[in-house]
Amino acid sequence: MDLHIEFLRAAGYLRCRAEPRELRLTPLGLNRLLEHIGALKTVAATAGALVAEVRGALPAENPP
């Protein structure tokens, strides 16, 4: 089995079946995934705000 899958299974995040090959998130795995998605949304929002701040601080360009 793939090392990453084995790590996630050992941590309790996945349930695996060999035949047919099937991977399912456990309730713990789903909670961790949702937490990770929330953190990524926070990072993206912060980056967007910083870009907007920098753009607002730049001098306006004169259109050609």
ZIDA-V377123 format. One record per pair of residues at least 6 apart in sequence whose C-alpha atoms are under 8 Angstrom apart, sorted by the first residue. I is the first residue (numbers start at 1). J is the second residue. D is the distance in whole Angstrom. If there is no record, write none. Layout:
<<I:J:D> <I:J:D>>
This chain:
<<5:14:8> <8:14:6> <9:15:6> <9:16:7> <12:26:7> <12:28:7> <12:29:7> <13:25:6> <13:26:5> <13:27:8> <13:28:6> <13:29:4> <13:30:7> <14:23:6> <14:24:5> <14:25:5> <14:26:5> <14:29:6> <15:23:6> <15:24:5> <15:25:6> <15:26:6> <16:22:6> <16:23:5> <16:24:7> <17:23:7>>
